[in-house]
Amino acid sequence: MPYAPYAPTRPRLHFTPLEGWLNDPNGLVFLDGEYHLFYQHYPHALVWGPMHWGHAVSCDLVHWEHLPIALSPDELGTIYSGSAVVDGANSAGFGDGALVAIFTHHRPGDEVQSLAFSTDKGRTWALDAANPVLVPPTPLADFRDPRVLWFEGPGGGHWVMALAAGQEIRFYTSPDLRRWSWASSFGAGHGSHAGTWECPELLFLPVDGGPEHRWVLAVSVTRGAPAGSSGLQYFVGDFDGERFSSSEPPATVRWADAGADFYAAQAWQHAPGGRKIWLAWMNNWAYARETPASTWRGMMSVPRELALTRDAAGLHLVQRLPAELTATWPTPRRLGGLIVAPGVRPLAEPGGETLLIEATLGLDDSTARRLGLHVCAGPDGAVTVGYDQTAGTLFVECPQRWRPMAPEALAQQVPLRPEEGLLRLQVLVDTASVEVFAGDGRVVLTNQVFPHPGHGGLALFAEGGNAAFPDIAVWVPGA
Ligand code: FRU
């Protein structure tokens, strides 16, 4: 029977546009109790078109209030990706503490950087009369996505812009957000060059919760990611205010997410407590225009808290779910000491289309070759998240009919070593996506999945032997 993709209902935890198209997060900044989320937006159709900056705010990273569109195309071009800063010292002259957006004005074959500002907490915006503020010496087709931050050095501070230019990231510096000088470029010979480099993100992250910090340069790439097509790679290293240097051998390629749908991530500047929290466009350029849609298309990932951790292979990014996500949900239901015989054992749980499962897999006590969870389970199948003991891999599988935009069923594997015979998994299901976190956030797989309504079931499975689940907790949101 042919499968008719349904128009998805809105997820509860993931940001979606009110109507029309959404791609990259832009201008993520925290100001006066509000997390601002701007985003690439085309309000007039369900496909990418002349870009605007949509806008929403949240006090808790979960509930979003939609605000009017912040920036719309003008005579200099359409409004591509960029960032926003709080100009505390009024360096640009827009006013003390003005919110300044730095974005790309795009025309085919010609990309330049421009400014807009708001002095009323982002409610209204004006364009700078002096736009553009940064143009390349000769017109460039790929010269975009400025990521601006304040760098405080020993001899004072300055603004830094990381900008994607073809297959490198260029760094510029400025005293006032207006006059930009090229400082250095990074990229040649480093990481994956299978596609165009886009949307740089430059972050200063703590290592293992201690005083040590290192710089991370994240770069989205249009092709060549492990799950196919677009994805987000990152480099760990140092940044001295002008130059980024990677601490890794140039051939090293690290991907932030082993799933298919994580792109153009950006972190909030000035988040309280110095927290580094980012989210991404939960999509893939390979099929973003073809996902099931109704009146809106495109979602963000859930926000994730970032840090670095060190192991024998060096420093890795870790991404963890922020406590805010389930903070107001009822206490989770806990189950312990389950042994599952070969087959599938449904859990007598409420289940649902939005839920978080934390499961510990007792690998040393399991004879099963493969074991794990079925989520989104129902008459039409399930999404499988589990561990393959023979291969030593964490895997996620989803039938192709639930990803009608993709040519093949989803079958992702990532090598993962259990710790003391145990593997802890967090699986977040939210109507049209499954995000898997393992190894305390070292491995993340983010995927859109579009099961029909009525697929909120939850089950444990074991293949080729018994499976032990010493601990399971299931959170479901209140009404
Ligand atoms: C990344 C990207 C950016 C660009 C924007 C246009 O997804 O291609 O490089 O600014 O989307 O919408």
Residues whose N, C-alpha, C, O or C-beta is under 5 A from the ligand:
A	BS01	FRU	D24 Q40 M51 Y80 S81 R144 D145 E198 C199 A264
